[in-house]
Amino acid sequence: MLFGMDKVELKFTQEALAEISRLAINRKTGARGLRGIIEKLLLDVMFEIPGSNVESVEVTEEAVKGMSGPTFYYAEEQSEESPEGQEDLKRATA
């Protein structure tokens, strides 16, 4: 159960999964190694998400190799105006 928190989708590319597997095999660490690699990779993500409008996170091969961070996808900001008001604004500015 998530208490007052929205769900965030976590995606791994096939290349990312292959690279994570290669790292674990090279370290000869098995399943615990996989867990450690993923935890280290997602450490910053776990602190970024709470209180944000992050909708999903994608882990790529470049992120696993440390060349970039995971990619964040944000939900669009919802306007407080009604849909009719937005249409009126569009018509007025068009």
MARLUMTOR-288616 format. One record per residue (C-alpha): residue in three letters; x negated, y, z. Coordinates in steps of 0.02 Angstrom, whole numbers. Each point is the difference from the previous one (the first is absolute). Example, Ala and Ser with C-alpha at 12.3 -4.5 7.8 and 13.67 -1.06 7.14 Angstrom:
<site code="ALA" X="-615" Y="-225" Z="390"/>
<site code="SER" X="-69" Y="172" Z="-33"/>
This chain:
<site code="MET" X="0" Y="0" Z="0"/>
<site code="LEU" X="-65" Y="171" Z="-44"/>
<site code="PHE" X="46" Y="130" Z="130"/>
<site code="GLY" X="39" Y="162" Z="-92"/>
<site code="MET" X="-128" Y="-37" Z="-135"/>
<site code="ASP" X="27" Y="-23" Z="-185"/>
<site code="LYS" X="-77" Y="-147" Z="-89"/>
<site code="VAL" X="-156" Y="27" Z="-104"/>
<site code="GLU" X="-37" Y="-119" Z="-143"/>
<site code="LEU" X="-178" Y="-67" Z="-6"/>
<site code="LYS" X="-61" Y="-56" Z="-171"/>
<site code="PHE" X="-163" Y="-84" Z="-51"/>
<site code="THR" X="-55" Y="-11" Z="-181"/>
<site code="GLN" X="-57" Y="-170" Z="-62"/>
<site code="GLU" X="-176" Y="69" Z="-17"/>
<site code="ALA" X="4" Y="61" Z="180"/>
<site code="LEU" X="53" Y="-171" Z="63"/>
<site code="ALA" X="-138" Y="-83" Z="-102"/>
<site code="GLU" X="-130" Y="120" Z="71"/>
<site code="ILE" X="60" Y="-27" Z="179"/>
<site code="SER" X="-14" Y="-188" Z="-29"/>
<site code="ARG" X="-176" Y="18" Z="-72"/>
<site code="LEU" X="-54" Y="101" Z="153"/>
<site code="ALA" X="68" Y="-131" Z="119"/>
<site code="ILE" X="-82" Y="-142" Z="-98"/>
<site code="ASN" X="-168" Y="90" Z="-5"/>
<site code="ARG" X="9" Y="30" Z="188"/>
<site code="LYS" X="54" Y="-181" Z="29"/>
<site code="THR" X="130" Y="60" Z="123"/>
<site code="GLY" X="161" Y="-82" Z="-60"/>
<site code="ALA" X="171" Y="65" Z="52"/>
<site code="ARG" X="-69" Y="104" Z="144"/>
<site code="GLY" X="-113" Y="86" Z="-124"/>
<site code="LEU" X="148" Y="41" Z="-111"/>
<site code="ARG" X="89" Y="77" Z="147"/>
<site code="GLY" X="-152" Y="102" Z="50"/>
<site code="ILE" X="-26" Y="64" Z="-177"/>
<site code="ILE" X="182" Y="53" Z="-17"/>
<site code="GLU" X="5" Y="80" Z="174"/>
<site code="LYS" X="-155" Y="103" Z="-38"/>
<site code="LEU" X="71" Y="49" Z="-169"/>
<site code="LEU" X="166" Y="57" Z="75"/>
<site code="LEU" X="-64" Y="85" Z="158"/>
<site code="ASP" X="20" Y="177" Z="-68"/>
<site code="VAL" X="166" Y="-46" Z="-80"/>
<site code="MET" X="72" Y="-51" Z="169"/>
<site code="PHE" X="-37" Y="173" Z="68"/>
<site code="GLU" X="59" Y="94" Z="-155"/>
<site code="ILE" X="174" Y="-77" Z="-16"/>
<site code="PRO" X="88" Y="41" Z="165"/>
<site code="GLY" X="93" Y="165" Z="-16"/>
<site code="SER" X="-29" Y="12" Z="-187"/>
<site code="ASN" X="112" Y="-27" Z="-150"/>
<site code="VAL" X="-109" Y="-139" Z="-69"/>
<site code="GLU" X="110" Y="-124" Z="-93"/>
<site code="SER" X="-132" Y="-125" Z="-57"/>
<site code="VAL" X="-186" Y="-34" Z="3"/>
<site code="GLU" X="-95" Y="-88" Z="-139"/>
<site code="VAL" X="-169" Y="-81" Z="30"/>
<site code="THR" X="-110" Y="-13" Z="-155"/>
<site code="GLU" X="-165" Y="-86" Z="-35"/>
<site code="GLU" X="-87" Y="170" Z="12"/>
<site code="ALA" X="72" Y="24" Z="174"/>
<site code="VAL" X="-63" Y="-172" Z="55"/>
<site code="LYS" X="-173" Y="42" Z="-68"/>
<site code="GLY" X="2" Y="167" Z="94"/>
<site code="MET" X="-3" Y="105" Z="-159"/>
<site code="SER" X="168" Y="80" Z="43"/>
<site code="GLY" X="135" Y="-12" Z="130"/>
<site code="PRO" X="167" Y="-86" Z="-15"/>
<site code="THR" X="128" Y="96" Z="-104"/>
<site code="PHE" X="145" Y="79" Z="92"/>
<site code="TYR" X="169" Y="26" Z="-83"/>
<site code="TYR" X="111" Y="128" Z="85"/>
<site code="ALA" X="189" Y="15" Z="2"/>
<site code="GLU" X="67" Y="157" Z="-82"/>
<site code="GLU" X="48" Y="138" Z="120"/>
<site code="GLN" X="188" Y="15" Z="22"/>
<site code="SER" X="70" Y="176" Z="-14"/>
<site code="GLU" X="122" Y="57" Z="135"/>
<site code="GLU" X="112" Y="80" Z="-132"/>
<site code="SER" X="151" Y="-90" Z="-69"/>
<site code="PRO" X="-9" Y="-74" Z="-176"/>
<site code="GLU" X="124" Y="133" Z="-61"/>
<site code="GLY" X="-114" Y="138" Z="66"/>
<site code="GLN" X="-147" Y="-77" Z="-91"/>
<site code="GLU" X="97" Y="-4" Z="-163"/>
<site code="ASP" X="49" Y="182" Z="24"/>
<site code="LEU" X="-182" Y="46" Z="27"/>
<site code="LYS" X="-51" Y="-94" Z="-157"/>
<site code="ARG" X="133" Y="88" Z="-101"/>
<site code="ALA" X="-49" Y="168" Z="70"/>
<site code="THR" X="-183" Y="-22" Z="-42"/>
<site code="ALA" X="25" Y="-83" Z="-169"/>
